[in-house]
Amino acid sequence: EIEAVYGIMNGTCNYILTTMEQTGQDFTTVLNEAQKLGYAEADPSLDVDGGDTGHKLSLLTALAFGCRPDFESLSVSGIRALSAEDIRIADELGYRIKLIGQARRQKSGAILQMVAPSLIPKTSPLANVSGVLNGLLIEGNHVGQSFVAGRGAGSGPTASSVVADLIDIARGQNILPFGKKVAALSDAPKTGFADWKGAFYIRLVVADRPGVIADVSPILRDAHISIESLIQRGRSTEQPVSIMMMTHDTKGQNILDAVQKMKQLDCVMADPLVMPVLNI
């Protein structure tokens, strides 16, 4: 049986993240370049906010686990909030940031599905899917990991898919898209970010003044979050500074609870950025 699927499913986002890593440019600059090159739509929201990856993940979940597609239950976040600094820190720690759609069968029988920018080790096959390419990593209970990568968009791949469908129609081949009739798909319960367990990357933009860590620490303690490492770069009495933290394993709900409380601190100048760390 398939136990989990992880995928880079949006060429626009992957191009942006790859270029940010290679050039050190910020998100807005690279997005504008992608639009000029035709890699991003005039309105890129569906791509960069994770919706397109979410739609594809809901279909992959149905194929992998024989359950009804359920986009509404997906936890979805995009790459708009990422900075060049996040890319650099991830690189220094041995990771790359990719927009990953993942679905995994839990011990309870529920299917965890979420879309989020994630840190993945540079040794992972998905970490080396660059530019406009897509990639899919599948974990099976007996076969281990299987990996496939290729172009997911563009004139050639799109035309090939359309022509293949037309040929099937002309031959009278009525292929079931999910391998079975839709009525036979299960209504397996779904879960998301709150139930995901693992390490997390947290970036806080804070006022550069004494006592900030003392304000944040009790919130992390009360949410049962342990910090593995903490990085702060630069100092400025007039500008906010960024603090990056890597946590030990914890539940997503603990992170959500802590983030809500940190947002209320007067020293926190922007919404915290949170990304799961995937060891795949």
PyRosetta script that sets phi, psi and omega in degrees:
from pyrosetta import init, pose_from_sequence

init()
pose = pose_from_sequence("EIEAVYGIMNGTCNYILTTMEQTGQDFTTVLNEAQKLGYAEADPSLDVDGGDTGHKLSLLTALAFGCRPDFESLSVSGIRALSAEDIRIADELGYRIKLIGQARRQKSGAILQMVAPSLIPKTSPLANVSGVLNGLLIEGNHVGQSFVAGRGAGSGPTASSVVADLIDIARGQNILPFGKKVAALSDAPKTGFADWKGAFYIRLVVADRPGVIADVSPILRDAHISIESLIQRGRSTEQPVSIMMMTHDTKGQNILDAVQKMKQLDCVMADPLVMPVLNI")
pose.set_psi(1, 152.1)
pose.set_omega(1, 172.7)
pose.set_phi(2, -77.1)
pose.set_psi(2, 131.1)
pose.set_omega(2, 179.7)
pose.set_phi(3, -100.6)
pose.set_psi(3, -31.9)
pose.set_omega(3, -177.8)
pose.set_phi(4, -160.9)
pose.set_psi(4, 152.7)
pose.set_omega(4, 171.8)
pose.set_phi(5, -131.6)
pose.set_psi(5, 139.6)
pose.set_omega(5, 177.1)
pose.set_phi(6, -131.3)
pose.set_psi(6, 133.7)
pose.set_omega(6, -177.1)
pose.set_phi(7, -146.9)
pose.set_psi(7, 146.5)
pose.set_omega(7, 163.5)
pose.set_phi(8, -96.1)
pose.set_psi(8, 110.1)
pose.set_omega(8, -167.2)
pose.set_phi(9, -120.7)
pose.set_psi(9, 6.9)
pose.set_omega(9, -179.3)
pose.set_phi(10, -134.5)
pose.set_psi(10, 112.1)
pose.set_omega(10, -176.9)
pose.set_phi(11, -65.4)
pose.set_psi(11, -33.0)
pose.set_omega(11, 179.2)
pose.set_phi(12, -61.9)
pose.set_psi(12, -50.3)
pose.set_omega(12, -179.7)
pose.set_phi(13, -63.4)
pose.set_psi(13, -40.7)
pose.set_omega(13, -178.0)
pose.set_phi(14, -67.4)
pose.set_psi(14, -36.6)
pose.set_omega(14, 176.0)
pose.set_phi(15, -62.5)
pose.set_psi(15, -44.7)
pose.set_omega(15, -178.5)
pose.set_phi(16, -62.6)
pose.set_psi(16, -46.6)
pose.set_omega(16, -177.9)
pose.set_phi(17, -67.5)
pose.set_psi(17, -39.2)
pose.set_omega(17, 177.6)
pose.set_phi(18, -63.0)
pose.set_psi(18, -44.3)
pose.set_omega(18, -178.5)
pose.set_phi(19, -68.8)
pose.set_psi(19, -38.7)
pose.set_omega(19, 175.8)
pose.set_phi(20, -58.9)
pose.set_psi(20, -41.1)
pose.set_omega(20, 179.6)
pose.set_phi(21, -67.8)
pose.set_psi(21, -41.8)
pose.set_omega(21, -174.7)
pose.set_phi(22, -75.4)
pose.set_psi(22, -31.2)
pose.set_omega(22, -173.6)
pose.set_phi(23, -109.5)
pose.set_psi(23, -18.1)
pose.set_omega(23, -175.8)
pose.set_phi(24, 77.2)
pose.set_psi(24, 8.1)
pose.set_omega(24, -179.8)
pose.set_phi(25, -78.3)
pose.set_psi(25, 160.4)
pose.set_omega(25, -179.7)
pose.set_phi(26, -83.7)
pose.set_psi(26, 172.1)
pose.set_omega(26, -174.5)
pose.set_phi(27, -58.9)
pose.set_psi(27, -48.4)
pose.set_omega(27, -174.4)
pose.set_phi(28, -61.7)
pose.set_psi(28, -42.6)
pose.set_omega(28, -179.6)
pose.set_phi(29, -62.4)
pose.set_psi(29, -45.1)
pose.set_omega(29, -177.9)
pose.set_phi(30, -70.4)
pose.set_psi(30, -37.1)
pose.set_omega(30, 176.9)
pose.set_phi(31, -60.9)
pose.set_psi(31, -44.4)
pose.set_omega(31, 178.7)
pose.set_phi(32, -60.1)
pose.set_psi(32, -39.6)
pose.set_omega(32, 178.3)
pose.set_phi(33, -65.2)
pose.set_psi(33, -42.7)
pose.set_omega(33, -179.8)
pose.set_phi(34, -62.6)
pose.set_psi(34, -36.5)
pose.set_omega(34, 178.0)
pose.set_phi(35, -67.1)
pose.set_psi(35, -39.4)
pose.set_omega(35, 178.5)
pose.set_phi(36, -65.3)
pose.set_psi(36, -34.0)
pose.set_omega(36, -178.8)
pose.set_phi(37, -84.1)
pose.set_psi(37, -6.8)
pose.set_omega(37, -179.9)
pose.set_phi(38, 86.1)
pose.set_psi(38, 8.7)
pose.set_omega(38, 178.6)
pose.set_phi(39, -83.4)
pose.set_psi(39, -19.0)
pose.set_omega(39, -179.2)
pose.set_phi(40, -127.5)
pose.set_psi(40, 144.5)
pose.set_omega(40, 178.6)
pose.set_phi(41, -71.1)
pose.set_psi(41, 162.5)
pose.set_omega(41, 175.3)
pose.set_phi(42, -58.4)
pose.set_psi(42, -39.8)
pose.set_omega(42, 170.2)
pose.set_phi(43, -107.9)
pose.set_psi(43, 100.8)
pose.set_omega(43, -172.6)
pose.set_phi(44, -88.2)
pose.set_psi(44, 9.5)
pose.set_omega(44, -170.7)
pose.set_phi(45, -55.5)
pose.set_psi(45, -45.4)
pose.set_omega(45, -177.0)
pose.set_phi(46, -60.1)
pose.set_psi(46, -34.2)
pose.set_omega(46, 179.4)
pose.set_phi(47, -79.0)
pose.set_psi(47, -60.3)
pose.set_omega(47, -168.6)
pose.set_phi(48, -75.2)
pose.set_psi(48, -19.1)
pose.set_omega(48, 178.0)
pose.set_phi(49, -92.6)
pose.set_psi(49, 3.4)
pose.set_omega(49, 171.6)
pose.set_phi(50, 92.9)
pose.set_psi(50, -4.5)
pose.set_omega(50, -176.3)
pose.set_phi(51, -63.2)
pose.set_psi(51, -43.2)
pose.set_omega(51, -179.7)
pose.set_phi(52, -62.3)
pose.set_psi(52, -44.7)
pose.set_omega(52, 176.7)
pose.set_phi(53, -62.3)
pose.set_psi(53, -37.9)
pose.set_omega(53, 178.3)
pose.set_phi(54, -62.6)
pose.set_psi(54, -43.0)
pose.set_omega(54, 178.1)
pose.set_phi(55, -60.6)
pose.set_psi(55, -44.3)
pose.set_omega(55, -179.3)
pose.set_phi(56, -67.4)
pose.set_psi(56, -38.4)
pose.set_omega(56, 179.8)
pose.set_phi(57, -65.3)
pose.set_psi(57, -38.9)
pose.set_omega(57, -179.9)
pose.set_phi(58, -62.1)
pose.set_psi(58, -35.0)
pose.set_omega(58, 176.7)
pose.set_phi(59, -73.1)
pose.set_psi(59, -40.3)
pose.set_omega(59, 178.1)
pose.set_phi(60, -64.4)
pose.set_psi(60, -37.4)
pose.set_omega(60, 177.7)
pose.set_phi(61, -60.9)
pose.set_psi(61, -42.6)
pose.set_omega(61, 178.1)
pose.set_phi(62, -62.5)
pose.set_psi(62, -42.9)
pose.set_omega(62, 179.4)
pose.set_phi(63, -65.8)
pose.set_psi(63, -42.0)
pose.set_omega(63, -174.3)
pose.set_phi(64, -74.8)
pose.set_psi(64, -36.3)
pose.set_omega(64, -170.4)
pose.set_phi(65, -119.2)
pose.set_psi(65, 3.6)
pose.set_omega(65, 176.0)
pose.set_phi(66, 65.0)
pose.set_psi(66, 32.1)
pose.set_omega(66, -179.9)
pose.set_phi(67, -117.3)
pose.set_psi(67, 163.0)
pose.set_omega(67, -178.2)
pose.set_phi(68, -67.1)
pose.set_psi(68, 138.9)
pose.set_omega(68, 173.8)
pose.set_phi(69, -58.4)
pose.set_psi(69, 136.3)
pose.set_omega(69, -175.9)
pose.set_phi(70, -144.5)
pose.set_psi(70, 78.6)
pose.set_omega(70, -178.4)
pose.set_phi(71, -65.3)
pose.set_psi(71, -33.0)
pose.set_omega(71, -175.0)
pose.set_phi(72, -63.6)
pose.set_psi(72, -25.8)
pose.set_omega(72, -177.3)
pose.set_phi(73, -89.2)
pose.set_psi(73, -2.3)
pose.set_omega(73, -178.0)
pose.set_phi(74, -70.7)
pose.set_psi(74, 141.6)
pose.set_omega(74, 166.0)
pose.set_phi(75, -89.7)
pose.set_psi(75, 119.6)
pose.set_omega(75, -174.1)
pose.set_phi(76, -128.6)
pose.set_psi(76, 128.4)
pose.set_omega(76, 168.7)
pose.set_phi(77, -140.6)
pose.set_psi(77, 151.7)
pose.set_omega(77, -175.2)
pose.set_phi(78, -110.2)
pose.set_psi(78, -160.2)
pose.set_omega(78, -172.1)
pose.set_phi(79, -108.7)
pose.set_psi(79, 5.0)
pose.set_omega(79, -173.6)
pose.set_phi(80, -59.3)
pose.set_psi(80, -33.1)
pose.set_omega(80, -174.7)
pose.set_phi(81, -85.1)
pose.set_psi(81, -4.0)
pose.set_omega(81, -177.5)
pose.set_phi(82, -71.6)
pose.set_psi(82, 143.5)
pose.set_omega(82, 177.5)
pose.set_phi(83, -115.4)
pose.set_psi(83, 163.2)
pose.set_omega(83, 175.5)
pose.set_phi(84, -60.9)
pose.set_psi(84, -30.2)
pose.set_omega(84, 179.1)
pose.set_phi(85, -65.7)
pose.set_psi(85, -39.2)
pose.set_omega(85, 176.6)
pose.set_phi(86, -60.5)
pose.set_psi(86, -42.2)
pose.set_omega(86, -180.0)
pose.set_phi(87, -61.9)
pose.set_psi(87, -43.5)
pose.set_omega(87, -178.6)
pose.set_phi(88, -65.5)
pose.set_psi(88, -45.3)
pose.set_omega(88, -178.4)
pose.set_phi(89, -63.7)
pose.set_psi(89, -43.5)
pose.set_omega(89, 177.8)
pose.set_phi(90, -58.1)
pose.set_psi(90, -42.4)
pose.set_omega(90, 179.8)
pose.set_phi(91, -61.3)
pose.set_psi(91, -44.2)
pose.set_omega(91, -180.0)
pose.set_phi(92, -63.7)
pose.set_psi(92, -30.8)
pose.set_omega(92, -178.8)
pose.set_phi(93, -87.1)
pose.set_psi(93, -1.2)
pose.set_omega(93, 177.3)
pose.set_phi(94, 92.6)
pose.set_psi(94, 21.3)
pose.set_omega(94, -177.6)
pose.set_phi(95, -124.5)
pose.set_psi(95, 163.2)
pose.set_omega(95, 165.7)
pose.set_phi(96, -121.7)
pose.set_psi(96, 151.4)
pose.set_omega(96, 178.7)
pose.set_phi(97, -100.2)
pose.set_psi(97, 125.6)
pose.set_omega(97, 177.8)
pose.set_phi(98, -132.9)
pose.set_psi(98, 149.2)
pose.set_omega(98, 172.4)
pose.set_phi(99, -81.2)
pose.set_psi(99, 110.7)
pose.set_omega(99, -172.9)
pose.set_phi(100, -112.5)
pose.set_psi(100, 129.1)
pose.set_omega(100, 167.0)
pose.set_phi(101, -98.8)
pose.set_psi(101, 128.1)
pose.set_omega(101, -178.3)
pose.set_phi(102, -133.8)
pose.set_psi(102, 146.9)
pose.set_omega(102, 175.5)
pose.set_phi(103, -139.3)
pose.set_psi(103, 133.4)
pose.set_omega(103, -176.7)
pose.set_phi(104, -143.7)
pose.set_psi(104, 136.7)
pose.set_omega(104, 175.2)
pose.set_phi(105, -79.3)
pose.set_psi(105, 124.5)
pose.set_omega(105, 178.9)
pose.set_phi(106, -84.1)
pose.set_psi(106, 162.7)
pose.set_omega(106, 178.6)
pose.set_phi(107, -60.3)
pose.set_psi(107, -28.6)
pose.set_omega(107, 179.7)
pose.set_phi(108, -72.6)
pose.set_psi(108, -12.8)
pose.set_omega(108, -175.5)
pose.set_phi(109, 98.8)
pose.set_psi(109, -14.0)
pose.set_omega(109, 176.8)
pose.set_phi(110, -71.4)
pose.set_psi(110, 154.6)
pose.set_omega(110, 177.5)
pose.set_phi(111, -104.5)
pose.set_psi(111, 116.2)
pose.set_omega(111, 175.3)
pose.set_phi(112, -84.1)
pose.set_psi(112, 125.1)
pose.set_omega(112, 177.2)
pose.set_phi(113, -137.7)
pose.set_psi(113, 132.4)
pose.set_omega(113, -178.5)
pose.set_phi(114, -156.0)
pose.set_psi(114, 152.1)
pose.set_omega(114, 174.9)
pose.set_phi(115, -121.1)
pose.set_psi(115, 125.0)
pose.set_omega(115, -178.6)
pose.set_phi(116, -161.0)
pose.set_psi(116, 145.9)
pose.set_omega(116, 167.9)
pose.set_phi(117, -61.9)
pose.set_psi(117, 133.2)
pose.set_omega(117, -171.5)
pose.set_phi(118, -137.4)
pose.set_psi(118, 150.3)
pose.set_omega(118, 172.3)
pose.set_phi(119, -88.3)
pose.set_psi(119, 126.0)
pose.set_omega(119, 176.7)
pose.set_phi(120, -128.3)
pose.set_psi(120, 144.2)
pose.set_omega(120, -177.9)
pose.set_phi(121, -59.1)
pose.set_psi(121, 145.9)
pose.set_omega(121, 179.0)
pose.set_phi(122, -62.3)
pose.set_psi(122, -19.4)
pose.set_omega(122, 179.3)
pose.set_phi(123, -80.7)
pose.set_psi(123, -10.5)
pose.set_omega(123, -179.5)
pose.set_phi(124, -72.8)
pose.set_psi(124, 142.2)
pose.set_omega(124, 175.7)
pose.set_phi(125, -55.4)
pose.set_psi(125, -37.5)
pose.set_omega(125, -178.8)
pose.set_phi(126, -67.1)
pose.set_psi(126, -28.2)
pose.set_omega(126, -179.7)
pose.set_phi(127, -65.3)
pose.set_psi(127, -23.0)
pose.set_omega(127, -176.7)
pose.set_phi(128, -102.7)
pose.set_psi(128, 15.1)
pose.set_omega(128, 170.6)
pose.set_phi(129, -88.7)
pose.set_psi(129, 111.0)
pose.set_omega(129, -170.9)
pose.set_phi(130, -119.0)
pose.set_psi(130, 168.9)
pose.set_omega(130, 177.3)
pose.set_phi(131, 62.2)
pose.set_psi(131, -138.1)
pose.set_omega(131, -176.1)
pose.set_phi(132, -89.4)
pose.set_psi(132, 8.9)
pose.set_omega(132, -179.6)
pose.set_phi(133, -73.6)
pose.set_psi(133, 156.1)
pose.set_omega(133, 172.6)
pose.set_phi(134, -111.7)
pose.set_psi(134, 158.6)
pose.set_omega(134, 177.6)
pose.set_phi(135, -149.3)
pose.set_psi(135, 151.3)
pose.set_omega(135, -179.2)
pose.set_phi(136, -137.4)
pose.set_psi(136, 127.3)
pose.set_omega(136, 177.2)
pose.set_phi(137, -113.2)
pose.set_psi(137, 123.5)
pose.set_omega(137, -176.8)
pose.set_phi(138, -116.4)
pose.set_psi(138, 132.5)
pose.set_omega(138, 176.8)
pose.set_phi(139, -110.7)
pose.set_psi(139, 125.6)
pose.set_omega(139, 177.5)
pose.set_phi(140, -112.4)
pose.set_psi(140, 156.2)
pose.set_omega(140, -175.2)
pose.set_phi(141, -69.5)
pose.set_psi(141, -23.5)
pose.set_omega(141, 179.7)
pose.set_phi(142, -119.4)
pose.set_psi(142, -24.0)
pose.set_omega(142, -174.4)
pose.set_phi(143, -96.1)
pose.set_psi(143, -7.4)
pose.set_omega(143, -178.3)
pose.set_phi(144, 73.8)
pose.set_psi(144, -139.9)
pose.set_omega(144, -175.6)
pose.set_phi(145, -97.5)
pose.set_psi(145, 139.3)
pose.set_omega(145, 170.8)
pose.set_phi(146, -125.9)
pose.set_psi(146, 144.3)
pose.set_omega(146, -173.3)
pose.set_phi(147, -136.8)
pose.set_psi(147, 138.5)
pose.set_omega(147, 175.6)
pose.set_phi(148, -141.0)
pose.set_psi(148, 142.6)
pose.set_omega(148, 179.3)
pose.set_phi(149, -140.6)
pose.set_psi(149, 153.1)
pose.set_omega(149, 178.1)
pose.set_phi(150, 174.2)
pose.set_psi(150, -178.6)
pose.set_omega(150, -179.6)
pose.set_phi(151, -74.6)
pose.set_psi(151, 129.1)
pose.set_omega(151, -179.6)
pose.set_phi(152, -103.5)
pose.set_psi(152, -3.2)
pose.set_omega(152, -178.6)
pose.set_phi(153, -154.0)
pose.set_psi(153, 176.3)
pose.set_omega(153, -177.0)
pose.set_phi(154, 108.1)
pose.set_psi(154, 167.6)
pose.set_omega(154, -173.6)
pose.set_phi(155, -63.0)
pose.set_psi(155, -43.4)
pose.set_omega(155, -177.9)
pose.set_phi(156, -64.9)
pose.set_psi(156, -57.9)
pose.set_omega(156, -180.0)
pose.set_phi(157, -59.9)
pose.set_psi(157, -39.1)
pose.set_omega(157, -179.6)
pose.set_phi(158, -65.5)
pose.set_psi(158, -46.5)
pose.set_omega(158, 179.5)
pose.set_phi(159, -61.6)
pose.set_psi(159, -40.9)
pose.set_omega(159, 180.0)
pose.set_phi(160, -60.4)
pose.set_psi(160, -43.6)
pose.set_omega(160, -179.7)
pose.set_phi(161, -66.2)
pose.set_psi(161, -42.6)
pose.set_omega(161, -179.4)
pose.set_phi(162, -64.5)
pose.set_psi(162, -46.5)
pose.set_omega(162, -179.4)
pose.set_phi(163, -63.2)
pose.set_psi(163, -38.8)
pose.set_omega(163, 178.3)
pose.set_phi(164, -60.9)
pose.set_psi(164, -41.5)
pose.set_omega(164, 178.0)
pose.set_phi(165, -65.3)
pose.set_psi(165, -41.2)
pose.set_omega(165, 179.8)
pose.set_phi(166, -63.5)
pose.set_psi(166, -38.8)
pose.set_omega(166, 178.3)
pose.set_phi(167, -64.2)
pose.set_psi(167, -42.7)
pose.set_omega(167, 178.0)
pose.set_phi(168, -60.1)
pose.set_psi(168, -42.6)
pose.set_omega(168, 179.5)
pose.set_phi(169, -64.3)
pose.set_psi(169, -44.5)
pose.set_omega(169, -179.2)
pose.set_phi(170, -62.8)
pose.set_psi(170, -33.2)
pose.set_omega(170, 179.5)
pose.set_phi(171, -83.2)
pose.set_psi(171, -6.4)
pose.set_omega(171, -178.4)
pose.set_phi(172, 74.4)
pose.set_psi(172, 23.1)
pose.set_omega(172, 179.9)
pose.set_phi(173, -86.1)
pose.set_psi(173, 108.5)
pose.set_omega(173, 179.2)
pose.set_phi(174, -93.5)
pose.set_psi(174, 87.4)
pose.set_omega(174, -176.7)
pose.set_phi(175, -86.8)
pose.set_psi(175, 131.5)
pose.set_omega(175, 177.8)
pose.set_phi(176, -76.6)
pose.set_psi(176, 117.3)
pose.set_omega(176, -174.3)
pose.set_phi(177, -56.3)
pose.set_psi(177, -34.6)
pose.set_omega(177, -177.7)
pose.set_phi(178, -103.8)
pose.set_psi(178, 13.5)
pose.set_omega(178, 179.7)
pose.set_phi(179, 80.1)
pose.set_psi(179, -6.7)
pose.set_omega(179, 177.9)
pose.set_phi(180, -156.4)
pose.set_psi(180, 166.3)
pose.set_omega(180, 177.7)
pose.set_phi(181, -64.9)
pose.set_psi(181, 146.1)
pose.set_omega(181, -178.3)
pose.set_phi(182, -56.9)
pose.set_psi(182, -36.4)
pose.set_omega(182, -179.9)
pose.set_phi(183, -63.0)
pose.set_psi(183, -21.4)
pose.set_omega(183, -178.7)
pose.set_phi(184, -90.2)
pose.set_psi(184, -6.0)
pose.set_omega(184, 178.4)
pose.set_phi(185, -70.2)
pose.set_psi(185, 142.5)
pose.set_omega(185, -176.3)
pose.set_phi(186, -79.8)
pose.set_psi(186, 163.0)
pose.set_omega(186, 174.3)
pose.set_phi(187, -105.0)
pose.set_psi(187, 51.5)
pose.set_omega(187, -179.2)
pose.set_phi(188, -58.4)
pose.set_psi(188, 136.3)
pose.set_omega(188, 178.4)
pose.set_phi(189, -63.0)
pose.set_psi(189, 147.8)
pose.set_omega(189, -179.3)
pose.set_phi(190, -114.5)
pose.set_psi(190, 151.3)
pose.set_omega(190, 176.0)
pose.set_phi(191, -141.8)
pose.set_psi(191, 173.2)
pose.set_omega(191, -173.2)
pose.set_phi(192, -145.6)
pose.set_psi(192, -143.0)
pose.set_omega(192, -171.7)
pose.set_phi(193, -52.7)
pose.set_psi(193, -41.2)
pose.set_omega(193, -175.2)
pose.set_phi(194, -59.2)
pose.set_psi(194, -29.4)
pose.set_omega(194, -177.3)
pose.set_phi(195, -100.0)
pose.set_psi(195, -1.2)
pose.set_omega(195, 177.9)
pose.set_phi(196, -73.0)
pose.set_psi(196, 137.3)
pose.set_omega(196, -179.6)
pose.set_phi(197, -121.5)
pose.set_psi(197, 131.1)
pose.set_omega(197, 179.4)
pose.set_phi(198, 167.2)
pose.set_psi(198, -168.0)
pose.set_omega(198, 176.7)
pose.set_phi(199, -83.8)
pose.set_psi(199, 157.3)
pose.set_omega(199, 179.9)
pose.set_phi(200, -134.5)
pose.set_psi(200, 152.2)
pose.set_omega(200, 169.7)
pose.set_phi(201, -103.5)
pose.set_psi(201, 129.6)
pose.set_omega(201, 178.4)
pose.set_phi(202, -125.2)
pose.set_psi(202, 129.5)
pose.set_omega(202, 174.6)
pose.set_phi(203, -117.7)
pose.set_psi(203, 125.2)
pose.set_omega(203, 177.1)
pose.set_phi(204, -112.6)
pose.set_psi(204, 136.4)
pose.set_omega(204, 171.7)
pose.set_phi(205, -104.1)
pose.set_psi(205, 115.3)
pose.set_omega(205, -170.0)
pose.set_phi(206, -131.1)
pose.set_psi(206, 161.6)
pose.set_omega(206, 171.8)
pose.set_phi(207, -68.6)
pose.set_psi(207, 138.3)
pose.set_omega(207, -178.3)
pose.set_phi(208, -84.7)
pose.set_psi(208, 88.2)
pose.set_omega(208, -178.7)
pose.set_phi(209, -151.6)
pose.set_psi(209, 159.1)
pose.set_omega(209, 179.9)
pose.set_phi(210, -63.2)
pose.set_psi(210, 146.3)
pose.set_omega(210, 173.2)
pose.set_phi(211, 97.0)
pose.set_psi(211, -3.6)
pose.set_omega(211, -177.4)
pose.set_phi(212, -63.8)
pose.set_psi(212, -48.3)
pose.set_omega(212, -179.6)
pose.set_phi(213, -63.2)
pose.set_psi(213, -36.2)
pose.set_omega(213, 177.8)
pose.set_phi(214, -64.2)
pose.set_psi(214, -31.3)
pose.set_omega(214, 177.3)
pose.set_phi(215, -73.6)
pose.set_psi(215, -37.8)
pose.set_omega(215, -175.1)
pose.set_phi(216, -78.9)
pose.set_psi(216, -36.4)
pose.set_omega(216, -173.1)
pose.set_phi(217, -56.3)
pose.set_psi(217, -45.4)
pose.set_omega(217, 179.9)
pose.set_phi(218, -63.0)
pose.set_psi(218, -31.9)
pose.set_omega(218, 178.5)
pose.set_phi(219, -65.4)
pose.set_psi(219, -44.3)
pose.set_omega(219, 178.5)
pose.set_phi(220, -65.3)
pose.set_psi(220, -41.3)
pose.set_omega(220, 179.2)
pose.set_phi(221, -60.8)
pose.set_psi(221, -47.3)
pose.set_omega(221, -177.2)
pose.set_phi(222, -67.0)
pose.set_psi(222, -24.6)
pose.set_omega(222, 178.4)
pose.set_phi(223, -91.6)
pose.set_psi(223, 6.7)
pose.set_omega(223, 178.7)
pose.set_phi(224, 61.2)
pose.set_psi(224, 42.9)
pose.set_omega(224, 178.4)
pose.set_phi(225, -112.8)
pose.set_psi(225, 123.3)
pose.set_omega(225, 179.2)
pose.set_phi(226, -105.4)
pose.set_psi(226, 135.6)
pose.set_omega(226, -176.6)
pose.set_phi(227, -94.1)
pose.set_psi(227, 128.4)
pose.set_omega(227, 175.9)
pose.set_phi(228, -84.0)
pose.set_psi(228, -42.7)
pose.set_omega(228, 179.9)
pose.set_phi(229, -152.8)
pose.set_psi(229, 155.9)
pose.set_omega(229, -179.6)
pose.set_phi(230, -138.5)
pose.set_psi(230, 134.9)
pose.set_omega(230, -178.1)
pose.set_phi(231, -130.5)
pose.set_psi(231, 132.1)
pose.set_omega(231, 170.5)
pose.set_phi(232, -130.6)
pose.set_psi(232, 130.8)
pose.set_omega(232, -179.1)
pose.set_phi(233, -116.2)
pose.set_psi(233, 129.2)
pose.set_omega(233, 173.0)
pose.set_phi(234, 79.2)
pose.set_psi(234, 162.0)
pose.set_omega(234, 175.5)
pose.set_phi(235, -140.8)
pose.set_psi(235, 142.9)
pose.set_omega(235, 176.5)
pose.set_phi(236, -157.6)
pose.set_psi(236, 123.1)
pose.set_omega(236, -179.9)
pose.set_phi(237, -75.9)
pose.set_psi(237, -10.9)
pose.set_omega(237, -177.1)
pose.set_phi(238, -109.8)
pose.set_psi(238, -17.7)
pose.set_omega(238, -176.8)
pose.set_phi(239, -121.2)
pose.set_psi(239, 148.4)
pose.set_omega(239, 174.6)
pose.set_phi(240, -62.7)
pose.set_psi(240, 157.1)
pose.set_omega(240, 176.6)
pose.set_phi(241, -124.5)
pose.set_psi(241, 160.8)
pose.set_omega(241, -179.4)
pose.set_phi(242, -102.5)
pose.set_psi(242, 138.5)
pose.set_omega(242, 172.7)
pose.set_phi(243, -118.8)
pose.set_psi(243, 124.4)
pose.set_omega(243, 179.7)
pose.set_phi(244, -109.8)
pose.set_psi(244, 132.1)
pose.set_omega(244, -179.8)
pose.set_phi(245, -126.5)
pose.set_psi(245, 141.5)
pose.set_omega(245, 169.7)
pose.set_phi(246, -111.3)
pose.set_psi(246, 127.8)
pose.set_omega(246, -177.8)
pose.set_phi(247, -97.0)
pose.set_psi(247, 163.6)
pose.set_omega(247, 164.5)
pose.set_phi(248, -78.0)
pose.set_psi(248, 176.0)
pose.set_omega(248, -178.1)
pose.set_phi(249, -59.6)
pose.set_psi(249, 134.8)
pose.set_omega(249, 176.6)
pose.set_phi(250, -157.0)
pose.set_psi(250, 173.4)
pose.set_omega(250, 179.4)
pose.set_phi(251, -88.3)
pose.set_psi(251, 149.9)
pose.set_omega(251, 178.5)
pose.set_phi(252, -57.7)
pose.set_psi(252, -35.8)
pose.set_omega(252, -179.8)
pose.set_phi(253, -62.3)
pose.set_psi(253, -36.7)
pose.set_omega(253, 176.7)
pose.set_phi(254, -61.9)
pose.set_psi(254, -40.8)
pose.set_omega(254, 178.6)
pose.set_phi(255, -64.9)
pose.set_psi(255, -44.8)
pose.set_omega(255, 179.8)
pose.set_phi(256, -60.8)
pose.set_psi(256, -42.2)
pose.set_omega(256, 179.3)
pose.set_phi(257, -62.8)
pose.set_psi(257, -44.1)
pose.set_omega(257, -179.1)
pose.set_phi(258, -65.9)
pose.set_psi(258, -41.3)
pose.set_omega(258, -179.0)
pose.set_phi(259, -61.7)
pose.set_psi(259, -41.8)
pose.set_omega(259, 179.1)
pose.set_phi(260, -60.0)
pose.set_psi(260, -39.1)
pose.set_omega(260, 179.6)
pose.set_phi(261, -75.1)
pose.set_psi(261, -36.8)
pose.set_omega(261, 179.3)
pose.set_phi(262, -66.4)
pose.set_psi(262, -32.9)
pose.set_omega(262, 178.8)
pose.set_phi(263, -63.2)
pose.set_psi(263, -22.6)
pose.set_omega(263, -178.6)
pose.set_phi(264, -86.0)
pose.set_psi(264, -9.5)
pose.set_omega(264, 178.8)
pose.set_phi(265, -72.2)
pose.set_psi(265, 138.1)
pose.set_omega(265, -178.9)
pose.set_phi(266, -73.5)
pose.set_psi(266, -13.7)
pose.set_omega(266, 177.4)
pose.set_phi(267, -83.9)
pose.set_psi(267, -14.6)
pose.set_omega(267, -179.6)
pose.set_phi(268, -88.9)
pose.set_psi(268, 118.6)
pose.set_omega(268, -169.6)
pose.set_phi(269, -95.3)
pose.set_psi(269, -10.3)
pose.set_omega(269, -178.8)
pose.set_phi(270, -154.3)
pose.set_psi(270, 162.9)
pose.set_omega(270, 178.1)
pose.set_phi(271, -59.4)
pose.set_psi(271, 131.7)
pose.set_omega(271, 176.8)
pose.set_phi(272, -60.8)
pose.set_psi(272, 145.9)
pose.set_omega(272, 174.2)
pose.set_phi(273, -100.4)
pose.set_psi(273, 129.7)
pose.set_omega(273, -179.7)
pose.set_phi(274, -125.4)
pose.set_psi(274, 133.0)
pose.set_omega(274, 175.7)
pose.set_phi(275, -136.4)
pose.set_psi(275, 134.3)
pose.set_omega(275, 173.4)
pose.set_phi(276, -69.8)
pose.set_psi(276, 153.5)
pose.set_omega(276, 175.7)
pose.set_phi(277, -108.4)
pose.set_psi(277, 115.6)
pose.set_omega(277, -175.8)
pose.set_phi(278, -102.8)
pose.set_psi(278, 120.7)
pose.set_omega(278, 176.5)
pose.set_phi(279, -96.5)
pose.set_psi(279, 77.8)
pose.set_omega(279, -177.1)
pose.set_phi(280, -123.5)
pose.dump_pdb("model.pdb")
